[in-house]
């Protein structure tokens, strides 16, 4: 599918240079950039959903798991 987009001339020039460095077309570079944006946005949406969930649900760690985790940590001296 083809579509037309408008880019600032400076952005286009940088895209041209980067596409040349990668030996791909500007169209391929733009497609890759849009795909990366979509993937990152989905991750952001997932993070927002998890934040919303944990803002209303208390995260509780089982005592046995907590003790097992503490048992594998080395002893440390604290200096104040």
N, CA, C and O atoms as CSV, one atom per row, in Angstrom:
chain,resi,resn,atom,element,x,y,z
A,1,UNK,N,N,0.843,-1.168,0.000
A,1,UNK,CA,C,0.000,0.000,0.000
A,1,UNK,C,C,0.889,1.233,0.000
A,1,UNK,O,O,1.916,1.249,0.679
A,2,UNK,N,N,0.525,2.236,-0.728
A,2,UNK,CA,C,1.283,3.479,-0.787
A,2,UNK,C,C,0.509,4.591,-0.109
A,2,UNK,O,O,-0.721,4.623,-0.137
A,3,UNK,N,N,1.245,5.491,0.494
A,3,UNK,CA,C,0.647,6.678,1.093
A,3,UNK,C,C,1.659,7.807,1.011
A,3,UNK,O,O,2.863,7.568,0.923
A,4,UNK,N,N,1.174,9.011,1.038
A,4,UNK,CA,C,2.062,10.181,0.984
A,4,UNK,C,C,2.109,10.823,2.364
A,4,UNK,O,O,1.086,10.952,3.036
A,5,UNK,N,N,3.315,11.226,2.779
A,5,UNK,CA,C,3.475,11.943,4.037
A,5,UNK,C,C,4.301,13.187,3.779
A,5,UNK,O,O,5.077,13.246,2.825
A,6,UNK,N,N,4.130,14.164,4.625
A,6,UNK,CA,C,4.918,15.398,4.523
A,6,UNK,C,C,5.939,15.412,5.646
A,6,UNK,O,O,5.608,15.172,6.807
A,7,UNK,N,N,7.175,15.694,5.289
A,7,UNK,CA,C,8.247,15.775,6.270
A,7,UNK,C,C,8.912,17.137,6.185
A,7,UNK,O,O,9.011,17.734,5.112
A,8,UNK,N,N,9.362,17.616,7.329
A,8,UNK,CA,C,10.196,18.808,7.350
A,8,UNK,C,C,11.427,18.521,6.498
A,8,UNK,O,O,11.943,17.404,6.517
A,9,UNK,N,N,11.896,19.497,5.764
A,9,UNK,CA,C,13.015,19.288,4.839
A,9,UNK,C,C,14.255,18.793,5.566
A,9,UNK,O,O,14.990,17.953,5.047
A,10,UNK,N,N,14.489,19.313,6.769
A,10,UNK,CA,C,15.673,18.868,7.533
A,10,UNK,C,C,15.538,17.411,7.966
A,10,UNK,O,O,16.517,16.664,7.952
A,11,UNK,N,N,14.337,17.011,8.347
A,11,UNK,CA,C,14.102,15.611,8.717
A,11,UNK,C,C,14.300,14.725,7.497
A,11,UNK,O,O,14.913,13.661,7.588
A,12,UNK,N,N,13.782,15.164,6.355
A,12,UNK,CA,C,13.935,14.381,5.128
A,12,UNK,C,C,15.406,14.214,4.757
A,12,UNK,O,O,15.834,13.128,4.367
A,13,UNK,N,N,16.173,15.290,4.879
A,13,UNK,CA,C,17.601,15.212,4.537
A,13,UNK,C,C,18.341,14.245,5.455
A,13,UNK,O,O,19.187,13.470,5.008
A,14,UNK,N,N,18.008,14.301,6.750
A,14,UNK,CA,C,18.632,13.364,7.685
A,14,UNK,C,C,18.213,11.933,7.362
A,14,UNK,O,O,19.026,11.012,7.436
A,15,UNK,N,N,16.952,11.751,7.005
A,15,UNK,CA,C,16.461,10.418,6.647
A,15,UNK,C,C,17.176,9.914,5.401
A,15,UNK,O,O,17.533,8.739,5.317
A,16,UNK,N,N,17.383,10.799,4.438
A,16,UNK,CA,C,18.105,10.414,3.218
A,16,UNK,C,C,19.516,9.941,3.543
A,16,UNK,O,O,19.974,8.920,3.031
A,17,UNK,N,N,20.203,10.700,4.404
A,17,UNK,CA,C,21.571,10.331,4.776
A,17,UNK,C,C,21.598,9.000,5.510
A,17,UNK,O,O,22.440,8.145,5.233
A,18,UNK,N,N,20.674,8.829,6.446
A,18,UNK,CA,C,20.631,7.575,7.209
A,18,UNK,C,C,20.270,6.406,6.301
A,18,UNK,O,O,20.842,5.323,6.425
A,19,UNK,N,N,19.337,6.616,5.403
A,19,UNK,CA,C,18.953,5.550,4.459
A,19,UNK,C,C,20.144,5.176,3.582
A,19,UNK,O,O,20.378,3.994,3.329
A,20,UNK,N,N,20.897,6.167,3.118
A,20,UNK,CA,C,22.097,5.895,2.328
A,20,UNK,C,C,23.103,5.068,3.132
A,20,UNK,O,O,23.689,4.118,2.615
A,21,UNK,N,N,23.298,5.443,4.411
A,21,UNK,CA,C,24.227,4.698,5.269
A,21,UNK,C,C,23.787,3.249,5.442
A,21,UNK,O,O,24.613,2.338,5.492
A,22,UNK,N,N,22.483,3.051,5.532
A,22,UNK,CA,C,21.951,1.705,5.717
A,22,UNK,C,C,21.743,0.963,4.396
A,22,UNK,O,O,21.425,-0.226,4.371
A,23,UNK,N,N,21.931,1.695,3.310
A,23,UNK,CA,C,21.738,1.148,1.960
A,23,UNK,C,C,20.313,0.642,1.743
A,23,UNK,O,O,20.078,-0.435,1.194
A,24,UNK,N,N,19.369,1.478,2.204
A,24,UNK,CA,C,17.955,1.207,1.983
A,24,UNK,C,C,17.311,2.475,1.449
A,24,UNK,O,O,17.932,3.538,1.458
A,25,UNK,N,N,16.088,2.375,0.992
A,25,UNK,CA,C,15.394,3.557,0.488
A,25,UNK,C,C,14.820,4.357,1.652
A,25,UNK,O,O,14.651,3.837,2.755
A,26,UNK,N,N,14.529,5.608,1.394
A,26,UNK,CA,C,13.890,6.453,2.409
A,26,UNK,C,C,12.532,5.858,2.778
A,26,UNK,O,O,12.118,5.910,3.936
A,27,UNK,N,N,11.853,5.302,1.798
A,27,UNK,CA,C,10.564,4.667,2.061
A,27,UNK,C,C,10.714,3.525,3.053
A,27,UNK,O,O,9.913,3.397,3.980
A,28,UNK,N,N,11.741,2.689,2.866
A,28,UNK,CA,C,11.983,1.584,3.797
A,28,UNK,C,C,12.322,2.115,5.195
A,28,UNK,O,O,11.859,1.576,6.200
A,29,UNK,N,N,13.128,3.169,5.245
A,29,UNK,CA,C,13.493,3.759,6.529
A,29,UNK,C,C,12.249,4.293,7.239
A,29,UNK,O,O,12.070,4.065,8.435
A,30,UNK,N,N,11.399,4.994,6.513
A,30,UNK,CA,C,10.166,5.524,7.116
A,30,UNK,C,C,9.276,4.391,7.617
A,30,UNK,O,O,8.688,4.493,8.693
A,31,UNK,N,N,9.175,3.328,6.853
A,31,UNK,CA,C,8.371,2.179,7.258
A,31,UNK,C,C,8.925,1.564,8.544
A,31,UNK,O,O,8.166,1.222,9.451
A,32,UNK,N,N,10.246,1.426,8.616
A,32,UNK,CA,C,10.878,0.880,9.811
A,32,UNK,C,C,10.630,1.785,11.024
A,32,UNK,O,O,10.374,1.301,12.126
A,33,UNK,N,N,10.708,3.094,10.808
A,33,UNK,CA,C,10.496,4.053,11.895
A,33,UNK,C,C,9.061,3.973,12.410
A,33,UNK,O,O,8.832,4.020,13.618
A,34,UNK,N,N,8.112,3.854,11.514
A,34,UNK,CA,C,6.705,3.756,11.918
A,34,UNK,C,C,6.469,2.454,12.675
A,34,UNK,O,O,5.762,2.438,13.683
A,35,UNK,N,N,7.056,1.366,12.193
A,35,UNK,CA,C,6.916,0.079,12.894
A,35,UNK,C,C,7.488,0.161,14.302
A,35,UNK,O,O,6.879,-0.337,15.249
A,36,UNK,N,N,8.648,0.783,14.447
A,36,UNK,CA,C,9.273,0.929,15.761
A,36,UNK,C,C,8.405,1.781,16.678
A,36,UNK,O,O,8.266,1.478,17.863
A,37,UNK,N,N,7.827,2.834,16.139
A,37,UNK,CA,C,6.947,3.693,16.924
A,37,UNK,C,C,5.745,2.904,17.436
A,37,UNK,O,O,5.375,3.019,18.604
A,38,UNK,N,N,5.139,2.108,16.565
A,38,UNK,CA,C,3.967,1.319,16.945
A,38,UNK,C,C,4.328,0.324,18.035
A,38,UNK,O,O,3.584,0.181,19.006
A,39,UNK,N,N,5.455,-0.367,17.895
A,39,UNK,CA,C,5.886,-1.343,18.902
A,39,UNK,C,C,6.127,-0.662,20.243
A,39,UNK,O,O,5.685,-1.158,21.279
A,40,UNK,N,N,6.824,0.471,20.229
A,40,UNK,CA,C,7.103,1.190,21.474
A,40,UNK,C,C,5.817,1.701,22.110
A,40,UNK,O,O,5.691,1.703,23.335
A,41,UNK,N,N,4.869,2.131,21.297
A,41,UNK,CA,C,3.608,2.629,21.830
A,41,UNK,C,C,2.813,1.504,22.475
A,41,UNK,O,O,2.159,1.719,23.495
A,42,UNK,N,N,2.857,0.308,21.897
A,42,UNK,CA,C,2.169,-0.833,22.492
A,42,UNK,C,C,2.772,-1.162,23.846
A,42,UNK,O,O,2.043,-1.468,24.789
A,43,UNK,N,N,4.095,-1.104,23.954
A,43,UNK,CA,C,4.741,-1.351,25.232
A,43,UNK,C,C,4.296,-0.309,26.247
A,43,UNK,O,O,4.058,-0.631,27.412
A,44,UNK,N,N,4.186,0.930,25.809
A,44,UNK,CA,C,3.759,2.003,26.686
A,44,UNK,C,C,2.330,1.755,27.171
A,44,UNK,O,O,2.018,1.996,28.337
A,45,UNK,N,N,1.472,1.277,26.284
A,45,UNK,CA,C,0.093,0.975,26.647
A,45,UNK,C,C,0.057,-0.144,27.675
A,45,UNK,O,O,-0.704,-0.071,28.640
A,46,UNK,N,N,0.864,-1.171,27.484
A,46,UNK,CA,C,0.931,-2.275,28.436
A,46,UNK,C,C,1.395,-1.774,29.799
A,46,UNK,O,O,0.838,-2.163,30.826
A,47,UNK,N,N,2.396,-0.926,29.815
A,47,UNK,CA,C,2.887,-0.370,31.075
A,47,UNK,C,C,1.785,0.418,31.778
A,47,UNK,O,O,1.621,0.309,32.993
A,48,UNK,N,N,1.032,1.208,31.018
A,48,UNK,CA,C,-0.070,1.973,31.604
A,48,UNK,C,C,-1.126,1.042,32.196
A,48,UNK,O,O,-1.661,1.310,33.272
A,49,UNK,N,N,-1.425,-0.044,31.496
A,49,UNK,CA,C,-2.409,-1.000,31.997
A,49,UNK,C,C,-1.924,-1.665,33.280
A,49,UNK,O,O,-2.700,-1.847,34.219
A,50,UNK,N,N,-0.643,-2.030,33.321
A,50,UNK,CA,C,-0.099,-2.636,34.537
A,50,UNK,C,C,-0.097,-1.636,35.695
A,50,UNK,O,O,-0.426,-1.994,36.825
A,51,UNK,N,N,0.269,-0.395,35.416
A,51,UNK,CA,C,0.251,0.637,36.449
A,51,UNK,C,C,-1.157,0.819,37.002
A,51,UNK,O,O,-1.342,0.949,38.212
A,52,UNK,N,N,-2.153,0.828,36.111
A,52,UNK,CA,C,-3.549,0.981,36.543
A,52,UNK,C,C,-3.966,-0.201,37.412
A,52,UNK,O,O,-4.634,-0.015,38.429
A,53,UNK,N,N,-3.581,-1.405,37.023
A,53,UNK,CA,C,-3.930,-2.596,37.801
A,53,UNK,C,C,-3.318,-2.535,39.192
A,53,UNK,O,O,-4.009,-2.728,40.192
A,54,UNK,N,N,-2.000,-2.262,39.250
A,54,UNK,CA,C,-1.325,-2.285,40.534
A,54,UNK,C,C,-1.643,-1.075,41.402
A,54,UNK,O,O,-1.320,-1.068,42.590
A,55,UNK,N,N,-2.271,-0.050,40.830
A,55,UNK,CA,C,-2.685,1.087,41.653
A,55,UNK,C,C,-3.931,0.735,42.466
A,55,UNK,O,O,-4.238,1.403,43.454
A,56,UNK,N,N,-4.650,-0.311,42.053
A,56,UNK,CA,C,-5.868,-0.717,42.772
A,56,UNK,C,C,-5.731,-2.081,43.435
A,56,UNK,O,O,-6.633,-2.496,44.162
A,57,UNK,N,N,-4.631,-2.786,43.208
A,57,UNK,CA,C,-4.401,-4.098,43.802
A,57,UNK,C,C,-3.069,-4.066,44.554
A,57,UNK,O,O,-2.037,-3.685,44.002
A,58,UNK,N,N,-3.117,-4.468,45.807
A,58,UNK,CA,C,-1.898,-4.484,46.605
A,58,UNK,C,C,-1.039,-5.672,46.195
A,58,UNK,O,O,-1.515,-6.806,46.150
A,59,UNK,N,N,0.220,-5.407,45.900
A,59,UNK,CA,C,1.156,-6.475,45.557
A,59,UNK,C,C,1.706,-7.058,46.858
A,59,UNK,O,O,2.325,-6.352,47.653
A,60,UNK,N,N,1.475,-8.340,47.061
A,60,UNK,CA,C,1.899,-9.001,48.291
A,60,UNK,C,C,2.843,-10.140,47.923
A,60,UNK,O,O,2.561,-10.945,47.036
A,61,UNK,N,N,3.960,-10.184,48.623
A,61,UNK,CA,C,4.916,-11.267,48.412
A,61,UNK,C,C,4.718,-12.287,49.530
A,61,UNK,O,O,4.702,-11.931,50.708
A,62,UNK,N,N,4.570,-13.540,49.157
A,62,UNK,CA,C,4.399,-14.631,50.104
A,62,UNK,C,C,5.593,-14.670,51.055
A,62,UNK,O,O,6.732,-14.480,50.628
A,63,UNK,N,N,5.340,-14.915,52.338
A,63,UNK,CA,C,6.411,-14.942,53.345
A,63,UNK,C,C,7.497,-15.961,53.025
A,63,UNK,O,O,8.681,-15.687,53.220
A,64,UNK,N,N,7.102,-17.138,52.533
A,64,UNK,CA,C,8.093,-18.167,52.200
A,64,UNK,C,C,9.010,-17.704,51.070
A,64,UNK,O,O,10.216,-17.951,51.104
A,65,UNK,N,N,8.444,-17.042,50.084
A,65,UNK,CA,C,9.248,-16.521,48.967
A,65,UNK,C,C,10.183,-15.426,49.469
A,65,UNK,O,O,11.350,-15.380,49.079
A,66,UNK,N,N,9.682,-14.551,50.328
A,66,UNK,CA,C,10.509,-13.479,50.881
A,66,UNK,C,C,11.676,-14.058,51.676
A,66,UNK,O,O,12.807,-13.592,51.541
A,67,UNK,N,N,11.418,-15.051,52.487
A,67,UNK,CA,C,12.489,-15.673,53.279
A,67,UNK,C,C,13.516,-16.351,52.385
A,67,UNK,O,O,14.714,-16.285,52.661
A,68,UNK,N,N,13.062,-17.005,51.314
A,68,UNK,CA,C,13.983,-17.657,50.378
A,68,UNK,C,C,14.856,-16.625,49.678
A,68,UNK,O,O,16.049,-16.849,49.479
A,69,UNK,N,N,14.264,-15.497,49.306
A,69,UNK,CA,C,15.038,-14.438,48.661
A,69,UNK,C,C,16.067,-13.852,49.621
A,69,UNK,O,O,17.215,-13.619,49.242
A,70,UNK,N,N,15.660,-13.618,50.847
A,70,UNK,CA,C,16.575,-13.039,51.830
A,70,UNK,C,C,17.721,-14.000,52.146
A,70,UNK,O,O,18.838,-13.566,52.426
A,71,UNK,N,N,17.443,-15.311,52.100
A,71,UNK,CA,C,18.459,-16.312,52.431
A,71,UNK,C,C,19.593,-16.344,51.411
A,71,UNK,O,O,20.713,-16.719,51.757
A,72,UNK,N,N,19.330,-15.964,50.175
A,72,UNK,CA,C,20.388,-16.023,49.164
A,72,UNK,C,C,21.192,-14.734,49.062
A,72,UNK,O,O,22.190,-14.679,48.343
A,73,UNK,N,N,20.762,-13.692,49.782
A,73,UNK,CA,C,21.521,-12.440,49.759
A,73,UNK,C,C,22.714,-12.536,50.705
A,73,UNK,O,O,22.588,-13.071,51.806
A,74,UNK,N,N,23.876,-12.019,50.284
A,74,UNK,CA,C,25.044,-12.061,51.172
A,74,UNK,C,C,24.893,-11.058,52.316
A,74,UNK,O,O,24.172,-10.067,52.204
A,75,UNK,N,N,25.590,-11.338,53.413
A,75,UNK,CA,C,25.592,-10.408,54.536
A,75,UNK,C,C,26.356,-9.143,54.105
A,75,UNK,O,O,27.344,-9.213,53.374
A,76,UNK,N,N,25.875,-8.002,54.574
A,76,UNK,CA,C,26.527,-6.732,54.239
A,76,UNK,C,C,26.677,-5.902,55.499
A,76,UNK,O,O,25.824,-5.920,56.386
A,77,UNK,N,N,27.780,-5.175,55.555
A,77,UNK,CA,C,27.967,-4.206,56.630
A,77,UNK,C,C,27.491,-2.856,56.144
A,77,UNK,O,O,27.870,-2.416,55.059
A,78,UNK,N,N,26.676,-2.205,56.925
A,78,UNK,CA,C,26.144,-0.890,56.552
A,78,UNK,C,C,26.924,0.178,57.303
A,78,UNK,O,O,27.158,0.058,58.506
A,79,UNK,N,N,27.318,1.202,56.600
A,79,UNK,CA,C,27.996,2.339,57.221
A,79,UNK,C,C,27.113,3.552,57.111
A,79,UNK,O,O,26.570,3.845,56.045
A,80,UNK,N,N,26.969,4.256,58.213
A,80,UNK,CA,C,26.154,5.472,58.193
A,80,UNK,C,C,26.989,6.675,58.299
A,80,UNK,O,O,26.468,7.790,58.298
